[in-house]
């Protein structure tokens, strides 16, 4: 087994492979602070972009399990502000499965650069899920709810707002209470970019013109929202997977539902992508950020890649997975 042959020289971040609770491979590459040449370490906290959708989905499933919500609960049943052009009948199920049709503030089917969002709305104003509403609340529905699967960031913003409406606390406070603390994820949280705690990596974007790197502090939301933006470590990701499997966050039966294909697609459950029936995964990418993790339940193997540069973590993951399968 030669994992390192697949790792490019420009990779910066952490790669971790754990099988049956034993570390098979774990190594840090590059710098968390390039200017001061402070290296990444295996306990460095990395931005994870849309990976946070898995945390939000788990929290929503927890609320469903306890009876505070149902899959058929509609936005208009819970939220007390004007939804404008958004169909008030959009359900929790449709939000979870990217079938809601609500306008996506960052439609990855037509937009290429997340940085373009902040031309008119400064990114430093985005510190809560509600702060993103002006980017999409007044736009028309993209298609009739339930019509099709189309990956949708706004849908998870709305799920974050549903949590806040029900629990009367910021969604990340609720995630801390029912996911991060029970799972022992002591290094995970939604941190403000201008108030980062210890061991957080700066994320870097390569500047083709100048031939050097700049960090992404003007390229992403100042603080994560329901759509993503959590910081975490490889160890905490592994703890999250094991907490799901063991029933620490929700029942084992609900985790089975979470990782089961939903609707007309075979590749998405609730907040989790599905490589095969035994291997759920989740991922994220933003300017300067790439993240990918999978849990092979049959082999009890967790592969996690966290990168603070723009690197194809998914392809690297697939190479590692194939190498381990030989």
C-alpha positions in Angstrom: 0.0 0.0 0.0 1.5 3.3 -1.1 -0.9 6.2 -0.3 1.7 8.9 -0.7 2.2 8.2 -4.4 -1.2 9.8 -5.0 -0.5 13.0 -3.1 0.6 16.0 -5.2 3.5 18.2 -4.0 1.1 21.2 -3.8 -1.2 19.5 -1.3 -1.6 21.3 2.0 -3.6 19.9 4.8 -4.2 16.6 6.6 -4.9 13.1 5.4 -6.2 10.5 7.9 -7.2 6.8 7.4 -8.6 4.9 10.3 -9.7 1.3 10.2 -11.3 -0.5 13.1 -10.2 2.3 15.3 -6.6 1.9 14.3 -4.7 4.6 12.5 -3.6 3.2 9.1 -2.2 6.5 7.8 -2.2 10.0 9.2 0.0 12.9 8.1 0.0 16.7 7.8 1.4 18.6 4.9 2.1 22.3 4.2 1.5 25.3 6.3 -1.5 26.6 8.3 0.2 30.0 8.2 2.3 30.4 5.1 3.8 33.8 5.9 5.1 32.7 9.2 5.9 29.1 8.0 3.8 27.5 10.8 3.2 24.0 9.6 -0.1 22.1 9.6 -0.3 19.4 12.2 -2.7 16.5 12.6 -4.8 18.5 15.1 -5.0 21.7 12.9 -8.6 23.0 12.5 -9.6 23.4 8.9 -12.5 25.1 7.2 -14.8 22.6 5.6 -17.3 24.6 3.5 -20.5 22.6 2.7 -19.4 19.7 5.0 -21.5 21.4 7.6 -24.6 20.3 5.9 -24.1 16.9 7.4 -24.1 18.4 10.9 -27.3 20.4 10.1 -29.0 17.3 8.6 -28.1 15.3 11.7 -29.6 18.0 13.9 -32.8 18.1 11.9 -33.2 14.3 12.1 -32.7 14.6 15.8 -35.5 17.1 16.0 -37.7 14.8 13.9 -36.9 11.9 16.1 -37.9 13.8 19.3 -41.1 15.0 17.6 -40.3 18.7 17.3 -40.5 18.5 13.5 -41.6 16.0 10.8 -40.4 15.4 7.3 -43.6 17.0 6.1 -43.4 20.2 8.3 -43.6 23.2 5.9 -41.5 26.4 6.1 -44.7 28.4 6.6 -45.6 26.3 9.7 -42.5 27.4 11.6 -40.9 30.6 10.2 -42.7 33.8 11.2 -41.1 36.2 8.6 -42.2 37.0 5.1 -40.9 34.3 2.7 -41.8 36.5 -0.3 -41.5 34.3 -3.4 -40.6 31.1 -1.6 -43.4 28.5 -1.5 -44.5 28.4 2.1 -45.4 24.7 1.5 -41.8 23.6 1.0 -41.1 20.8 3.4 -38.3 19.7 5.6 -37.9 16.6 3.5 -37.5 18.7 0.3 -34.9 21.0 2.0 -32.9 18.0 3.3 -32.9 16.3 -0.1 -32.2 19.4 -2.3 -35.6 19.1 -4.0 -37.2 22.2 -2.7 -36.8 24.5 -5.7 -36.2 27.6 -3.6 -33.8 30.1 -5.1 -30.2 29.2 -4.4 -28.0 32.1 -3.4 -25.1 30.3 -4.9 -26.4 28.2 -7.7 -23.4 26.0 -8.6 -25.1 25.1 -11.9 -24.7 28.6 -13.2 -22.1 30.3 -11.0 -18.4 29.4 -10.9 -16.9 31.6 -8.3 -18.2 31.9 -4.7 -16.2 35.2 -4.3 -18.6 36.8 -6.8 -21.3 36.8 -4.1 -19.6 39.6 -2.2 -19.4 42.2 -5.0 -22.6 43.9 -3.8 -23.0 42.4 -0.3 -19.7 42.6 1.8 -18.8 39.2 3.2 -18.0 40.7 6.6 -21.8 41.2 7.1 -22.5 37.5 6.9 -22.3 36.2 10.5 -25.7 34.4 10.8 -27.9 32.3 8.5 -30.4 35.2 8.4 -27.8 37.5 7.0 -27.9 35.5 3.8 -31.6 36.0 3.2 -31.2 39.2 1.1 -29.2 37.2 -1.4 -32.2 35.0 -2.4 -35.4 35.8 -0.5 -36.8 38.1 -3.2 -36.1 35.7 -6.1 -38.6 33.4 -7.7 -38.7 29.6 -7.1 -36.3 27.8 -9.5 -38.8 25.0 -10.1 -41.9 23.6 -8.4 -41.1 22.0 -5.1 -40.4 18.3 -5.3 -39.9 18.3 -9.0 -36.2 17.3 -9.1 -32.9 17.1 -7.3 -30.7 20.2 -7.6 -28.0 20.9 -5.1 -29.2 23.9 -3.1 -27.3 25.9 -0.5 -30.2 28.1 0.4 -32.2 25.0 1.5 -29.7 24.3 4.3 -29.7 28.0 5.3 -33.5 27.6 5.8 -32.9 24.4 7.8 -30.6 26.4 10.1 -33.3 29.0 10.5 -35.8 26.3 11.4 -33.5 25.1 14.1 -33.2 28.6 15.5 -37.0 29.2 15.4 -37.7 26.0 17.3 -34.8 26.1 19.8 -34.5 29.9 20.3 -30.7 29.7 20.1 -28.3 30.1 17.2 -28.1 26.9 15.2 -24.4 26.4 16.0 -25.2 26.6 19.7 -27.7 23.8 19.2 -25.2 21.7 17.2 -22.7 22.1 20.0 -25.2 20.8 22.5 -26.6 17.8 20.6 -23.7 16.8 18.2 -20.3 18.2 19.0 -20.4 17.8 22.8 -21.9 14.3 22.9 -19.5 13.1 20.2 -16.5 14.6 22.0 -15.7 16.9 19.0 -13.8 19.4 21.1 -12.1 21.1 18.2 -15.2 21.7 16.0 -17.2 24.9 15.8 -18.4 27.8 13.7 -15.8 30.4 14.2 -15.7 34.0 13.0 -12.8 34.6 10.6 -11.8 37.8 12.5 -11.8 35.9 15.8 -10.3 32.5 15.0 -9.2 30.4 18.0 -5.9 28.5 18.3 -4.8 26.0 15.7 -7.0 27.2 12.9 -5.5 27.1 9.4 -5.7 30.0 7.0 -7.1 28.9 3.7 -5.1 29.9 0.6 -6.0 30.8 -3.0 -3.3 30.6 -5.6 -2.9 33.9 -7.6 -2.0 32.9 -11.2 -1.0 36.5 -12.0 1.3 37.2 -9.1 2.5 33.6 -8.7 1.8 33.4 -5.0 -1.0 32.8 -2.5 -3.5 35.0 -0.8 -5.8 33.9 2.0 -9.6 33.7 1.6 -10.7 36.1 4.3 -12.5 38.3 1.7 -13.8 35.3 -0.2 -16.2 33.5 2.2 -18.8 34.2 4.9 -17.2 35.6 8.0 -19.0 32.9 10.0 -20.5 29.7 8.8 -24.3 29.3 8.3 -26.7 26.4 7.8 -25.1 26.0 4.4 -21.7 25.2 5.8 -18.6 26.8 7.2 -17.6 24.7 10.2 -14.0 24.3 11.3 -12.9 20.8 12.4 -10.1 18.3 12.6 -9.5 14.9 11.2 -10.0 13.3 14.7 -13.3 15.1 15.2 -14.6 14.0 11.8 -13.9 10.4 12.8 -15.7 11.0 16.1 -18.7 12.3 14.2 -18.9 9.2 12.1 -18.5 6.9 15.1 -21.1 8.9 17.1 -23.6 8.5 14.2 -22.9 4.8 14.0 -23.1 4.2 17.8 -26.3 6.1 18.4 -24.8 9.0 20.4 -26.4 11.6 18.2 -29.6 9.9 17.0 -30.8 6.3 17.1 -29.0 3.8 15.0 -32.2 3.3 13.0 -32.3 7.0 12.2 -28.7 6.9 11.0 -29.7 4.1 8.7 -32.4 6.4 7.3 -29.9 9.3 7.0 -27.6 7.3 4.8 -30.3 5.7 2.6 -30.9 7.1 -0.9 -33.9 9.4 -1.0 -36.3 10.2 -3.8 -35.4 9.6 -7.4 -31.6 9.7 -6.9 -29.3 6.9 -5.8 -26.5 9.1 -4.6 -27.9 11.3 -1.8 -29.6 10.7 1.6 -30.0 13.4 4.2 -26.9 15.6 4.2 -24.8 12.6 3.1 -23.7 11.6 -0.4 -23.7 7.9 -1.0 -20.8 6.1 -2.7 -22.5 2.7 -2.2 -24.9 1.3 0.3 -22.1 0.7 2.8 -20.2 3.9 2.3 -21.7 7.3 3.0 -19.6 10.4 2.6 -19.8 14.2 2.8 -17.7 16.9 1.3 -17.2 20.7 0.9 -15.3 23.2 -1.2 -14.9 27.0 -1.1 -12.2 29.3 -2.3 -9.1 27.9 -0.6 -11.0 25.0 1.0 -11.4 21.4 0.1 -12.7 18.6 2.3 -13.8 15.0 1.8 -14.6 12.2 4.1 -16.2 8.7 3.8 -17.1 5.9 6.1 -16.9 2.4 4.8 -19.2 0.7 7.3 -18.4 -2.8 6.1 -14.6 -2.4 6.4 -15.0 0.1 9.4 -12.7 2.5 7.5 -12.9 6.3 7.7 -10.9 8.3 5.1 -10.7 12.1 5.8 -9.0 14.8 3.8 -8.8 18.4 4.9 -7.1 20.9 2.7 -6.4 24.6 3.1 -5.6 25.1 -0.6 -7.7 24.5 -3.7 -7.0 20.8 -4.2 -9.1 18.0 -5.7 -9.8 16.2 -2.4 -12.4 14.0 -4.0 -10.1 12.5 -6.6 -7.4 12.1 -4.0 -9.9 10.3 -1.8 -10.8 7.9 -4.6 -7.2 7.1 -5.3 -6.6 6.3 -1.6 -9.8 4.2 -1.4 -8.8 2.3 -4.5 -5.3 1.8 -3.1 -6.7 0.4 0.2 -9.0 -2.0 -1.7 -6.1 -3.8 -3.5 
